[in-house]
Every structure is written in structure tokens, then in C-alpha cells.
Amino acid sequence: MATYTESGLKVELPEGQHFRFADLPAYRALSGQHLKEMDFAWVHDGTLFLLEVRSYAQVTTTLTGADLLPVKGQPAPFRHQALIDKVTDSLLMLLAAWADTERGKAIRTSLPAPAQSKLPIKLIIAVELPAALSVHLQGLRDSLNDRLRGRIALADVRSVVLIDYTRLVTNPLFSPFIRLQV
């Protein structure tokens, strides 16, 4: 198992079954060109899971719902747009790898063997919000899925799962791999 700590979580992923875009030389060659990545990826039971983790616990006094949720007719808040970019760019990299584009070939050769061929994808964003803002989880989930619907459909993904840390670490699908950092 490879062990990582990030954003208040301890993530243990099986060797040869996981990757981090940030660790791939092909991604690092492009990362200065406004390309974003999700934090973790692993293959489990024939599905490729992509996970982005975000802890906003340290900004409890300054963070508001307006920092997370877009308002019709206004630009998306930075934190919302960052999540959109991470999901979109991660899918683009995978689709390029599986389509055998020139840049995609470099990405594909860095992936673990099980992820080098097209797999069903599960997209998960886990957030830790201050208690006063947890009421916005459903709105954030809905607005992310509204903005991403067409993009994720191109990769045969129906929706993005938005989950709080408590549910993430207790969900049987994720609990073998993810725990709260103590």
C-alpha cells in the first residue's frame, strides 16, 4: 500500500492499482499551462475512481456560501470553478491517454497497467466544510453536476459524487482506503 496524507485525510492505495496525476512526468510537463488534476486515482473492481479532497476547515471565519455556489448571471466563485477545472482536466487527460493522442501516449505509459485501457469512471469530490456551511453541500453538488453534465457525459459518467468527509470515511466503498488523519 502507498500512503498519502492530504487535506486532513490518510489515503492508503494498493500498489500497482493507483496513480496521482501530479506524480506523472507527462502531467508535470503540462502543469504550468493551466492544467489541473484531481488528487487521487485508483482502480477497484474494474472501475477507475478519481478523488478530489478539499478541506475548508481552516477558513471557517471567512468562508461563506457565496464562496462556493455560483449565482445566475455572475462568474462562478473561484473555489467552484477550481473544482470544475480539476474534474474537466482530469477527464481530458484520461480520454487523451485512452485515445492515443501524442500527449496522451505519454500519460498512458505512466499509468498503472489496469488504468491504461478504458474503464468505467467514478468521480468523487470530498469536502470538509465548517458546520455552518454544510447546508450548502446539496446546492454545491447540484451546481457542479449542472456545470459538468455535458463534459462528464463525454466520458460516460452520469454524475459527480459530492460527499463530506464523515460520509467518505464511513462509506464501505471508500473506508478500506481512506481515513481521517489523526
N, CA, C and O of each residue as an XYZ file, in Angstrom:
728
protein
N       0.841     -1.193      0.000
C       0.000      0.000      0.000
C       0.881      1.250      0.000
O       1.908      1.311      0.676
N       0.459      2.221     -0.760
C       1.094      3.533     -0.748
C       0.240      4.432      0.140
O      -0.984      4.444      0.016
N       0.871      5.172      1.021
C       0.148      6.004      1.981
C       0.415      7.479      1.701
O       1.557      7.898      1.510
N      -0.658      8.249      1.682
C      -0.585      9.695      1.471
C      -1.401     10.380      2.562
O      -2.369      9.816      3.070
N      -1.012     11.574      2.911
C      -1.839     12.415      3.776
C      -2.095     13.712      3.013
O      -1.179     14.342      2.486
N      -3.351     14.079      2.973
C      -3.720     15.302      2.266
C      -5.041     15.818      2.806
O      -5.997     15.065      2.990
N      -5.071     17.114      3.055
C      -6.303     17.811      3.453
C      -7.012     17.140      4.619
O      -8.241     17.074      4.648
N      -6.239     16.638      5.586
C      -6.815     16.032      6.779
C      -7.205     14.571      6.626
O      -7.845     14.009      7.514
N      -6.829     13.947      5.514
C      -7.155     12.539      5.285
C      -5.886     11.716      5.123
O      -4.860     12.201      4.645
N      -5.986     10.461      5.535
C      -4.932      9.483      5.286
C      -5.478      8.542      4.215
O      -6.503      7.890      4.410
N      -4.782      8.481      3.086
C      -5.240      7.696      1.947
C      -4.228      6.582      1.703
O      -3.043      6.844      1.494
N      -4.703      5.336      1.732
C      -3.854      4.167      1.503
C      -4.376      3.438      0.271
O      -5.478      2.890      0.271
N      -3.563      3.446     -0.774
C      -3.996      2.882     -2.048
C      -3.119      1.697     -2.435
O      -1.925      1.682     -2.137
N      -3.709      0.702     -3.099
C      -2.973     -0.513     -3.444
C      -1.890     -0.254     -4.494
O      -2.123      0.432     -5.490
N      -0.709     -0.812     -4.253
C       0.412     -0.699     -5.194
C      -0.003     -1.253     -6.550
O      -0.705     -2.262     -6.629
N       0.432     -0.595     -7.609
C       0.150     -1.064     -8.952
C      -1.278     -0.837     -9.414
O      -1.632     -1.191    -10.538
N      -2.104     -0.246     -8.550
C      -3.511     -0.011     -8.886
C      -3.890      1.465     -8.779
O      -5.051      1.821     -8.979
N      -2.924      2.319     -8.467
C      -3.266      3.723     -8.256
C      -2.244      4.638     -8.925
O      -1.161      4.210     -9.321
N      -2.622      5.905     -9.036
C      -1.687      6.930     -9.505
C      -2.179      8.294     -9.042
O      -3.335      8.474     -8.661
N      -1.277      9.220     -9.091
C      -1.591     10.634     -8.877
C      -1.122     11.362    -10.121
O       0.044     11.251    -10.501
N      -2.007     12.102    -10.759
C      -1.588     12.854    -11.936
C      -0.360     13.704    -11.612
O       0.557     13.813    -12.426
N      -0.345     14.303    -10.427
C       0.754     15.187    -10.036
C       2.106     14.487    -10.055
O       3.136     15.151    -10.162
N       2.126     13.167     -9.953
C       3.376     12.408     -9.964
C       3.793     11.953    -11.363
O       4.899     11.440    -11.538
N       2.937     12.131    -12.347
C       3.228     11.661    -13.698
C       4.091     12.688    -14.442
O       3.723     13.860    -14.513
N       5.225     12.266    -14.992
C       6.070     13.209    -15.739
C       5.315     13.923    -16.869
O       5.546     15.108    -17.109
N       4.427     13.221    -17.556
C       3.672     13.840    -18.651
C       2.748     14.943    -18.133
O       2.548     15.954    -18.808
N       2.191     14.753    -16.948
C       1.367     15.816    -16.361
C       2.245     16.985    -15.932
O       1.911     18.141    -16.191
N       3.358     16.691    -15.281
C       4.239     17.768    -14.805
C       4.736     18.625    -15.968
O       4.943     19.827    -15.808
N       4.929     18.011    -17.141
C       5.365     18.771    -18.312
C       4.292     19.759    -18.773
O       4.611     20.755    -19.422
N       3.032     19.496    -18.448
C       1.921     20.353    -18.864
C       1.363     21.225    -17.743
O       0.584     22.141    -18.005
N       1.748     20.955    -16.511
C       1.065     21.584    -15.371
C       1.218     23.096    -15.331
O       0.356     23.765    -14.761
N       2.247     23.657    -15.892
C       2.406     25.103    -15.912
C       1.549     25.772    -16.973
O       1.616     26.989    -17.151
N       0.741     24.985    -17.682
C      -0.073     25.504    -18.779
C      -1.560     25.492    -18.410
O      -2.419     25.205    -19.245
N      -1.839     25.806    -17.165
C      -3.212     25.915    -16.656
C      -3.973     24.593    -16.701
O      -5.188     24.584    -16.899
N      -3.282     23.498    -16.522
C      -3.896     22.185    -16.463
C      -3.993     21.783    -14.998
O      -3.010     21.880    -14.262
N      -5.150     21.340    -14.576
C      -5.395     20.964    -13.182
C      -5.626     19.472    -13.088
O      -5.923     18.819    -14.088
N      -5.490     18.926    -11.881
C      -5.686     17.486    -11.697
C      -6.413     17.194    -10.405
O      -6.340     17.951     -9.436
N      -7.121     16.068    -10.417
C      -7.735     15.569     -9.186
C      -6.635     14.873     -8.384
O      -5.623     14.455     -8.947
N      -6.834     14.747     -7.066
C      -5.767     14.327     -6.168
C      -5.352     12.864     -6.284
O      -4.158     12.563     -6.297
N      -6.312     11.956     -6.368
C      -6.004     10.528     -6.320
C      -6.804      9.774     -7.372
O      -7.910     10.170     -7.741
N      -6.221      8.680     -7.846
C      -6.919      7.793     -8.774
C      -6.515      6.369     -8.451
O      -5.341      6.088     -8.210
N      -7.497      5.462     -8.448
C      -7.201      4.053     -8.218
C      -8.242      3.191     -8.906
O      -9.378      3.605     -9.137
N      -7.814      1.975     -9.227
C      -8.702      1.004     -9.853
C      -9.156      0.020     -8.784
O      -8.347     -0.526     -8.035
N     -10.466     -0.193     -8.730
C     -11.041     -1.152     -7.773
C     -12.241     -1.808     -8.443
O     -13.148     -1.124     -8.916
N     -12.239     -3.110     -8.479
C     -13.337     -3.884     -9.079
C     -13.699     -3.408    -10.483
O     -14.877     -3.291    -10.820
N     -12.680     -3.132    -11.301
C     -12.914     -2.768    -12.695
C     -13.390     -1.353    -12.936
O     -13.798     -1.024    -14.050
N     -13.349     -0.508    -11.920
C     -13.749      0.900    -12.058
C     -12.572      1.786    -11.668
O     -11.842      1.482    -10.724
N     -12.394      2.872    -12.392
C     -11.368      3.852    -12.067
C     -12.006      4.957    -11.237
O     -12.898      5.661    -11.710
N     -11.552      5.105    -10.009
C     -12.054      6.131     -9.101
C     -11.111      7.333     -9.152
O      -9.895      7.180     -9.040
N     -11.675      8.522     -9.321
C     -10.912      9.765     -9.238
C     -11.456     10.541     -8.056
O     -12.663     10.756     -7.940
N     -10.562     10.958     -7.185
C     -10.964     11.630     -5.942
C     -10.252     12.963     -5.799
O      -9.030     13.052     -5.919
N     -11.035     13.991     -5.541
C     -10.514     15.300     -5.172
C     -10.920     15.541     -3.725
O     -12.086     15.363     -3.374
N      -9.975     15.943     -2.882
C     -10.283     16.231     -1.476
C     -10.004     17.706     -1.207
O      -8.982     18.253     -1.622
N     -10.937     18.329     -0.502
C     -10.828     19.743     -0.173
C     -11.278     19.968      1.254
O     -12.414     19.666      1.618
N     -10.376     20.500      2.056
C     -10.743     20.873      3.420
C     -10.801     22.390      3.519
O      -9.827     23.092      3.249
N     -11.954     22.866      3.909
C     -12.137     24.297      4.136
C     -12.241     24.586      5.633
O     -12.720     25.647      6.032
N     -11.796     23.647      6.451
C     -11.905     23.789      7.901
C     -11.089     24.969      8.426
O     -11.452     25.570      9.437
N      -9.996     25.302      7.750
C      -9.128     26.379      8.239
C      -9.651     27.776      7.918
O      -9.129     28.765      8.433
N     -10.668     27.863      7.078
C     -11.191     29.175      6.699
C     -12.605     29.380      7.236
O     -13.441     30.019      6.596
N     -12.855     28.831      8.413
C     -14.211     28.851      8.963
C     -14.748     30.259      9.192
O     -15.956     30.473      9.095
N     -13.900     31.205      9.489
C     -14.410     32.545      9.791
C     -14.638     33.385      8.545
O     -15.380     34.366      8.595
N     -14.017     33.023      7.429
C     -14.145     33.855      6.238
C     -14.956     33.221      5.117
O     -15.425     33.937      4.231
N     -15.136     31.922      5.125
C     -15.828     31.233      4.049
C     -17.343     31.390      4.182
O     -17.903     31.231      5.267
N     -17.994     31.702      3.065
C     -19.455     31.809      3.047
C     -19.997     30.979      1.890
O     -19.234     30.503      1.050
N     -21.295     30.810      1.849
C     -21.916     30.089      0.753
C     -21.608     30.722     -0.595
O     -21.491     30.019     -1.599
N     -21.474     32.040     -0.623
C     -21.167     32.748     -1.870
C     -19.775     32.389     -2.400
O     -19.503     32.586     -3.584
N     -18.898     31.870     -1.549
C     -17.569     31.436     -1.982
C     -17.618     30.085     -2.688
O     -16.655     29.696     -3.349
N     -18.725     29.373     -2.553
C     -18.835     28.022     -3.094
C     -19.844     27.890     -4.229
O     -19.636     27.109     -5.158
N     -20.919     28.639     -4.158
C     -22.032     28.448     -5.085
C     -22.149     29.600     -6.076
O     -22.100     30.767     -5.687
N     -22.306     29.267     -7.371
C     -22.474     30.337     -8.360
C     -23.858     30.967     -8.274
O     -24.827     30.333     -7.856
N     -23.921     32.209     -8.674
C     -25.173     32.942     -8.755
C     -25.444     33.184    -10.234
O     -24.550     33.585    -10.979
N     -26.673     32.938    -10.653
C     -27.035     33.081    -12.063
C     -26.631     34.461    -12.578
O     -26.921     35.482    -11.954
N     -25.959     34.471    -13.723
C     -25.543     35.724    -14.341
C     -24.230     36.272    -13.820
O     -23.758     37.307    -14.292
N     -23.628     35.582    -12.839
C     -22.358     36.027    -12.264
C     -21.273     34.988    -12.560
O     -21.581     33.813    -12.761
N     -20.014     35.412    -12.587
C     -18.939     34.426    -12.747
C     -18.956     33.449    -11.570
O     -19.313     33.811    -10.449
N     -18.565     32.211    -11.846
C     -18.517     31.204    -10.782
C     -17.467     31.610     -9.748
O     -16.412     32.130    -10.113
N     -17.746     31.378     -8.462
C     -16.741     31.649     -7.441
C     -15.480     30.810     -7.702
O     -15.557     29.719     -8.266
N     -14.343     31.325     -7.294
C     -13.057     30.674     -7.530
C     -13.058     29.217     -7.088
O     -12.628     28.343     -7.841
N     -13.535     28.945     -5.873
C     -13.496     27.571     -5.358
C     -14.374     26.626     -6.194
O     -14.015     25.466     -6.396
N     -15.492     27.107     -6.665
C     -16.391     26.324     -7.507
C     -15.721     26.046     -8.858
O     -15.706     24.912     -9.335
N     -15.176     27.087     -9.455
C     -14.529     26.944    -10.763
C     -13.303     26.030    -10.676
O     -13.016     25.288    -11.616
N     -12.591     26.080     -9.571
C     -11.416     25.208     -9.403
C     -11.828     23.731     -9.441
O     -11.128     22.908    -10.032
N     -12.947     23.400     -8.821
C     -13.422     22.015     -8.852
C     -13.836     21.613    -10.268
O     -13.537     20.502    -10.707
N     -14.514     22.497    -10.978
C     -14.909     22.237    -12.369
C     -13.656     21.962    -13.209
O     -13.610     21.002    -13.978
N     -12.649     22.816    -13.050
C     -11.413     22.666    -13.828
C     -10.707     21.353    -13.517
O     -10.209     20.689    -14.426
N     -10.657     20.977    -12.256
C      -9.968     19.744    -11.877
C     -10.653     18.512    -12.487
O      -9.985     17.620    -13.010
N     -11.969     18.471    -12.417
C     -12.699     17.339    -12.990
C     -12.522     17.313    -14.507
O     -12.199     16.274    -15.082
N     -12.736     18.458    -15.151
C     -12.646     18.531    -16.605
C     -11.260     18.139    -17.096
O     -11.133     17.311    -17.999
N     -10.233     18.719    -16.516
C      -8.872     18.445    -16.974
C      -8.455     17.006    -16.704
O      -7.742     16.411    -17.513
N      -8.885     16.440    -15.588
C      -8.558     15.039    -15.293
C      -9.198     14.112    -16.319
O      -8.569     13.162    -16.786
N     -10.447     14.390    -16.666
C     -11.109     13.585    -17.698
C     -10.429     13.761    -19.053
O     -10.254     12.790    -19.789
N     -10.048     14.981    -19.384
C      -9.345     15.205    -20.652
C      -8.057     14.398    -20.723
O      -7.744     13.813    -21.760
N      -7.314     14.367    -19.629
C      -6.060     13.603    -19.630
C      -6.322     12.117    -19.822
O      -5.617     11.454    -20.582
N      -7.329     11.593    -19.139
C      -7.649     10.165    -19.295
C      -8.129      9.856    -20.705
O      -7.700      8.873    -21.308
N      -9.016     10.689    -21.232
C      -9.514     10.449    -22.578
C      -8.397     10.560    -23.613
O      -8.380      9.806    -24.586
N      -7.466     11.489    -23.414
C      -6.314     11.600    -24.319
C      -5.449     10.351    -24.235
O      -4.971      9.850    -25.253
N      -5.249      9.852    -23.023
C      -4.453      8.632    -22.843
C      -5.113      7.457    -23.549
O      -4.443      6.679    -24.227
N      -6.393      7.332    -23.393
C      -7.116      6.198    -23.983
C      -7.325      6.370    -25.484
O      -7.542      5.381    -26.184
N      -7.263      7.614    -26.004
C      -7.431      7.872    -27.432
C      -6.105      7.805    -28.184
O      -6.082      7.845    -29.414
N      -5.007      7.704    -27.447
C      -3.681      7.559    -28.056
C      -3.194      8.830    -28.754
O      -2.471      8.743    -29.747
N      -3.575      9.999    -28.258
C      -3.005     11.228    -28.807
C      -1.526     11.274    -28.437
O      -1.076     10.503    -27.590
N      -0.770     12.169    -29.062
C       0.670     12.247    -28.770
C       0.921     12.484    -27.275
O       1.693     11.751    -26.657
N       0.281     13.493    -26.695
C       0.449     13.753    -25.255
C      -0.177     12.640    -24.431
O       0.333     12.273    -23.372
N      -1.281     12.111    -24.923
C      -1.971     11.037    -24.220
C      -1.127      9.787    -24.094
O      -1.193      9.103    -23.073
N      -0.330      9.469    -25.115
C       0.551      8.292    -25.048
C       1.516      8.411    -23.881
O       1.772      7.435    -23.176
N       2.054      9.615    -23.679
C       2.988      9.825    -22.569
C       2.282      9.643    -21.231
O       2.860      9.096    -20.292
N       1.057     10.091    -21.142
C       0.292      9.900    -19.907
C      -0.001      8.420    -19.708
O       0.219      7.879    -18.624
N      -0.499      7.762    -20.759
C      -0.887      6.352    -20.646
C       0.274      5.468    -20.193
O       0.083      4.579    -19.364
N       1.474      5.701    -20.725
C       2.598      4.840    -20.347
C       2.995      5.014    -18.882
O       3.672      4.155    -18.317
N       2.576      6.127    -18.262
C       2.872      6.356    -16.844
C       1.807      5.785    -15.916
O       2.016      5.689    -14.707
N       0.673      5.407    -16.483
C      -0.420      4.884    -15.658
C      -0.149      3.431    -15.278
O       0.548      2.719    -16.001
N      -0.696      2.990    -14.146
C      -0.593      1.558    -13.830
C      -1.342      0.755    -14.898
O      -2.301      1.247    -15.493
N      -0.907     -0.457    -15.129
C      -1.465     -1.287    -16.199
C      -2.994     -1.323    -16.212
O      -3.584     -1.189    -17.285
N      -3.662     -1.498    -15.066
C      -5.130     -1.578    -15.123
C      -5.800     -0.296    -15.620
O      -6.939     -0.351    -16.084
N      -5.131      0.849    -15.538
C      -5.731      2.122    -15.944
C      -5.326      2.529    -17.358
O      -5.758      3.577    -17.838
N      -4.518      1.734    -18.024
C      -4.060      2.103    -19.368
C      -5.116      1.880    -20.439
O      -4.993      2.417    -21.540
N      -6.129      1.119    -20.149
C      -7.240      0.886    -21.074
C      -8.500      1.498    -20.487
O      -8.620      1.666    -19.274
N      -9.437      1.826    -21.364
C     -10.677      2.475    -20.939
C     -11.395      1.660    -19.868
O     -11.569      0.448    -19.995
N     -11.799      2.343    -18.829
C     -12.541      1.760    -17.712
C     -13.730      2.656    -17.380
O     -13.710      3.846    -17.697
N     -14.753      2.111    -16.755
C     -15.793      2.991    -16.198
C     -15.157      3.902    -15.150
O     -14.254      3.486    -14.424
N     -15.626      5.131    -15.076
C     -15.044      6.130    -14.172
C     -16.070      6.543    -13.132
O     -17.249      6.725    -13.435
N     -15.603      6.686    -11.908
C     -16.407      7.222    -10.804
C     -15.687      8.481    -10.315
O     -14.523      8.414     -9.920
N     -16.364      9.613    -10.341
C     -15.793     10.897     -9.920
C     -16.320     11.258     -8.542
O     -17.529     11.302     -8.319
N     -15.394     11.519     -7.612
C     -15.777     11.847     -6.237
C     -15.055     13.121     -5.812
O     -13.847     13.258     -5.999
N     -15.807     14.041     -5.242
C     -15.231     15.220     -4.602
C     -15.635     15.150     -3.142
O     -16.821     15.148     -2.810
N     -14.642     15.094     -2.280
C     -14.895     15.050     -0.834
C     -14.510     16.405     -0.246
O     -13.407     16.900     -0.473
N     -15.425     16.991      0.506
C     -15.171     18.295      1.097
C     -15.391     18.253      2.603
O     -16.280     17.573      3.114
N     -14.560     18.996      3.275
C     -14.745     19.231      4.709
C     -15.121     20.701      4.841
O     -14.318     21.593      4.568
N     -16.357     20.930      5.266
C     -16.866     22.287      5.416
C     -17.097     22.605      6.880
O     -17.371     21.704      7.673
N     -16.990     23.873      7.251
C     -17.423     24.261      8.592
C     -18.892     23.882      8.763
O     -19.656     23.914      7.799
N     -19.288     23.526      9.977
C     -20.658     23.065     10.242
C     -21.710     24.036      9.709
O     -22.743     23.609      9.192
N     -21.458     25.320      9.829
C     -22.441     26.314      9.387
C     -22.655     26.305      7.874
O     -23.669     26.808      7.388
N     -21.712     25.740      7.132
C     -21.831     25.727      5.673
C     -22.246     24.377      5.109
O     -22.429     24.241      3.899
N     -22.397     23.381      5.968
C     -22.754     22.055      5.461
C     -24.124     22.058      4.777
O     -24.422     21.166      3.982
N     -24.944     23.040      5.077
C     -26.248     23.175      4.435
C     -26.093     23.386      2.923
O     -27.041     23.166      2.168
N     -24.917     23.806      2.484
C     -24.682     24.092      1.070
C     -24.195     22.884      0.272
O     -23.993     22.995     -0.937
N     -24.003     21.730      0.920
C     -23.483     20.558      0.209
C     -24.372     20.156     -0.970
O     -23.864     19.916     -2.066
N     -25.666     20.081     -0.767
C     -26.558     19.671     -1.846
C     -26.545     20.689     -2.985
O     -26.521     20.310     -4.156
N     -26.560     21.961     -2.651
C     -26.510     23.000     -3.678
C     -25.204     22.960     -4.458
O     -25.191     23.147     -5.675
N     -24.106     22.713     -3.750
C     -22.810     22.600     -4.414
C     -22.789     21.388     -5.335
O     -22.319     21.472     -6.470
N     -23.300     20.261     -4.847
C     -23.364     19.049     -5.679
C     -24.183     19.309     -6.940
O     -23.760     18.974     -8.047
N     -25.348     19.904     -6.764
C     -26.228     20.155     -7.903
C     -25.597     21.133     -8.901
O     -25.669     20.917    -10.111
N     -24.990     22.190     -8.402
C     -24.405     23.179     -9.320
C     -23.182     22.609    -10.043
O     -22.965     22.916    -11.216
N     -22.388     21.790     -9.366
C     -21.253     21.147    -10.039
C     -21.747     20.219    -11.143
O     -21.223     20.234    -12.257
N     -22.749     19.421    -10.831
C     -23.271     18.497    -11.837
C     -23.936     19.236    -12.994
O     -23.840     18.794    -14.139
N     -24.607     20.348    -12.719
C     -25.185     21.144    -13.802
C     -24.095     21.650    -14.740
O     -24.228     21.557    -15.961
N     -23.032     22.177    -14.178
C     -21.937     22.727    -14.984
C     -21.143     21.645    -15.713
O     -20.603     21.888    -16.793
N     -21.073     20.459    -15.126
C     -20.239     19.392    -15.693
C     -21.005     18.389    -16.551
O     -20.385     17.560    -17.217
N     -22.305     18.442    -16.554
C     -23.132     17.394    -17.170
C     -22.662     17.011    -18.578
O     -22.442     15.829    -18.841
N     -22.507     17.961    -19.470
C     -22.090     17.646    -20.837
C     -20.673     17.117    -20.902
O     -20.381     16.205    -21.676
N     -19.794     17.680    -20.098
C     -18.386     17.256    -20.117
C     -18.230     15.825    -19.635
O     -17.539     15.026    -20.268
N     -18.868     15.496    -18.516
C     -18.697     14.145    -17.980
C     -19.429     13.111    -18.825
O     -19.042     11.942    -18.859
N     -20.499     13.546    -19.514
C     -21.220     12.620    -20.399
C     -20.309     12.115    -21.509
O     -20.465     10.981    -21.963
N     -19.363     12.935    -21.955
C     -18.426     12.520    -22.996
C     -17.541     11.365    -22.540
O     -16.983     10.643    -23.366
N     -17.414     11.191    -21.230
C     -16.624     10.083    -20.671
C     -17.541      9.003    -20.092
O     -17.090      8.148    -19.330
N     -18.825      9.042    -20.454
C     -19.814      8.068    -19.978
C     -19.973      8.075    -18.460
O     -20.205      7.033    -17.847
N     -19.848      9.247    -17.868
C     -20.054      9.414    -16.427
C     -21.385     10.134    -16.239
O     -21.636     11.157    -16.876
N     -22.235      9.601    -15.367
C     -23.565     10.197    -15.152
C     -23.534     11.412    -14.238
O     -24.226     12.398    -14.490
N     -22.733     11.346    -13.175
C     -22.702     12.463    -12.236
C     -21.443     12.403    -11.384
O     -20.756     11.386    -11.302
N     -21.179     13.529    -10.762
C     -20.086     13.630     -9.802
C     -20.680     13.423     -8.418
O     -21.715     14.001     -8.085
N     -20.026     12.602     -7.618
C     -20.448     12.393     -6.237
C     -19.762     13.461     -5.384
O     -18.536     13.574     -5.390
N     -20.547     14.229     -4.661
C     -20.003     15.181     -3.695
C     -20.351     14.639     -2.325
O     -21.516     14.373     -2.029
N     -19.341     14.477     -1.492
C     -19.543     13.810     -0.210
C     -18.718     14.530      0.850
O     -17.626     15.022      0.565
N     -19.238     14.591      2.062
C     -18.447     15.195      3.137
C     -17.506     14.139      3.715
O     -17.677     12.942      3.486
N     -16.526     14.599      4.457
C     -15.503     13.691      4.987
C     -16.098     12.587      5.857
O     -15.666     11.437      5.777
N     -17.077     12.923      6.678
C     -17.654     11.923      7.576
C     -18.256     10.767      6.791
O     -18.024      9.602      7.114
N     -19.025     11.088      5.764
C     -19.611     10.021      4.943
C     -18.559      9.299      4.109
O     -18.679      8.097      3.870
N     -17.538     10.011      3.667
C     -16.477      9.386      2.880
C     -15.793      8.279      3.667
O     -15.640      7.162      3.172
N     -15.382      8.586      4.890
C     -14.604      7.604      5.661
C     -15.455      6.491      6.245
O     -14.911      5.489      6.710
N     -16.769      6.636      6.234
C     -17.635      5.566      6.736
C     -18.308      4.772      5.613
O     -18.929      3.741      5.872
N     -18.190      5.245      4.376
C     -18.782      4.552      3.237
C     -17.950      3.296      2.937
O     -16.737      3.402      2.753
N     -18.572      2.113      2.884
C     -17.823      0.870      2.652
C     -17.043      0.845      1.340
O     -16.082      0.087      1.209
N     -17.441      1.653      0.381
C     -16.713      1.716     -0.881
C     -15.368      2.414     -0.719
O     -14.416      2.104     -1.436
N     -15.286      3.353      0.218
C     -14.073      4.148      0.390
C     -13.315      3.852      1.681
O     -12.104      4.061      1.745
N     -14.007      3.373      2.702
C     -13.367      3.187      4.014
C     -12.163      2.247      4.000
O     -11.284      2.417      4.845
N     -12.061      1.265      3.096
C     -10.830      0.462      3.088
C      -9.594      1.279      2.687
O      -8.467      0.871      2.968
N      -9.799      2.426      2.035
C      -8.688      3.202      1.503
C      -8.462      4.536      2.211
O      -7.352      5.068      2.186
N      -9.506      5.081      2.845
C      -9.448      6.468      3.315
C      -9.892      6.561      4.763
O     -10.910      5.995      5.160
N      -9.095      7.296      5.547
C      -9.408      7.529      6.956
C      -9.119      8.996      7.296
O      -8.376      9.681      6.595
N      -9.721      9.445      8.376
C      -9.366     10.776      8.871
C      -7.959     10.724      9.429
O      -7.577      9.751     10.079
N      -7.200     11.753      9.179
C      -5.845     11.831      9.708
C      -5.921     12.182     11.190
O      -6.631     13.110     11.579
N      -5.195     11.444     12.008
C      -5.193     11.731     13.456
C      -3.867     12.235     13.912
O      -3.690     12.524     15.095
